[in-house]
Amino acid sequence: MVKDLYFQSAHYNLKYKVGAVLNRVTARDVCGTRPQDIEWIWIVEQNRYATPNEIRELCKRAPKR
């Protein structure tokens, strides 16, 4: 049986305090962003908003290679 060969990463909708809403971004896109610039992050697959601690972790996390 063939297994799923694609990496399944989480997708996020991101709303900046000043600016646009970005849809279906990955953790790599959020990395390096200042948490205080983000109004909210919606975790698409889990159908919920990210907590402030999760937002801080996403912003400081180095992207996986």
DRENDO-1510 file (C-alpha; in Angstrom, 1 decimal, always signed):
<recs>
REC; n; res; u; v; w
REC; 1; MET; +0.0; +0.0; +0.0 .
REC; 2; VAL; +1.3; +3.4; -0.9 .
REC; 3; LYS; +1.6; +5.9; +2.0 .
REC; 4; ASP; +1.0; +9.6; +1.7 .
REC; 5; LEU; +4.4; +11.0; +0.6 .
REC; 6; TYR; +3.5; +14.7; +1.0 .
REC; 7; PHE; +4.3; +16.6; +4.2 .
REC; 8; GLN; +1.2; +17.8; +5.9 .
REC; 9; SER; +1.9; +21.2; +7.4 .
REC; 10; ALA; -0.6; +23.5; +9.2 .
REC; 11; HIS; -2.1; +26.5; +7.4 .
REC; 12; TYR; -2.9; +29.8; +9.0 .
REC; 13; ASN; -5.0; +32.8; +8.2 .
REC; 14; LEU; -3.1; +35.8; +9.6 .
REC; 15; LYS; -4.6; +39.3; +10.3 .
REC; 16; TYR; -2.2; +42.1; +11.0 .
REC; 17; LYS; -3.2; +45.0; +13.3 .
REC; 18; VAL; -2.5; +47.4; +10.4 .
REC; 19; GLY; -2.8; +45.9; +7.0 .
REC; 20; ALA; -4.0; +42.9; +5.2 .
REC; 21; VAL; -5.4; +39.5; +6.0 .
REC; 22; LEU; -3.2; +36.7; +4.6 .
REC; 23; ASN; -4.9; +33.4; +3.8 .
REC; 24; ARG; -3.4; +29.9; +4.0 .
REC; 25; VAL; +0.2; +30.8; +5.0 .
REC; 26; THR; +2.5; +28.3; +6.7 .
REC; 27; ALA; +4.7; +28.6; +9.8 .
REC; 28; ARG; +7.6; +29.5; +7.6 .
REC; 29; ASP; +5.7; +32.7; +6.5 .
REC; 30; VAL; +5.0; +33.7; +10.0 .
REC; 31; CYS; +8.5; +33.2; +11.3 .
REC; 32; GLY; +10.3; +36.4; +12.0 .
REC; 33; THR; +7.1; +38.5; +12.3 .
REC; 34; ARG; +6.7; +40.6; +15.5 .
REC; 35; PRO; +3.9; +39.1; +17.6 .
REC; 36; GLN; +2.7; +42.7; +18.6 .
REC; 37; ASP; +2.0; +43.4; +14.9 .
REC; 38; ILE; -0.5; +40.4; +14.6 .
REC; 39; GLU; -4.1; +40.9; +15.6 .
REC; 40; TRP; -5.0; +37.2; +15.3 .
REC; 41; ILE; -4.1; +33.9; +13.6 .
REC; 42; TRP; -6.7; +31.3; +12.6 .
REC; 43; ILE; -5.4; +27.7; +12.5 .
REC; 44; VAL; -7.3; +26.4; +9.5 .
REC; 45; GLU; -7.0; +22.6; +10.1 .
REC; 46; GLN; -8.0; +22.9; +13.8 .
REC; 47; ASN; -10.7; +25.4; +13.1 .
REC; 48; ARG; -9.7; +27.7; +15.9 .
REC; 49; TYR; -7.8; +30.9; +16.8 .
REC; 50; ALA; -4.2; +30.6; +18.0 .
REC; 51; THR; -3.5; +31.5; +21.6 .
REC; 52; PRO; -1.1; +34.4; +22.4 .
REC; 53; ASN; +1.6; +31.8; +23.4 .
REC; 54; GLU; +1.1; +29.9; +20.1 .
REC; 55; ILE; +1.5; +33.2; +18.2 .
REC; 56; ARG; +4.7; +34.0; +20.0 .
REC; 57; GLU; +6.1; +30.5; +19.3 .
REC; 58; LEU; +5.2; +30.7; +15.6 .
REC; 59; CYS; +6.9; +34.1; +15.3 .
REC; 60; LYS; +10.2; +33.0; +16.9 .
REC; 61; ARG; +10.3; +29.5; +15.5 .
REC; 62; ALA; +13.0; +28.9; +12.8 .
REC; 63; PRO; +11.6; +27.4; +9.7 .
REC; 64; LYS; +12.2; +23.6; +9.2 .
REC; 65; ARG; +14.3; +22.7; +6.3 .
</recs>
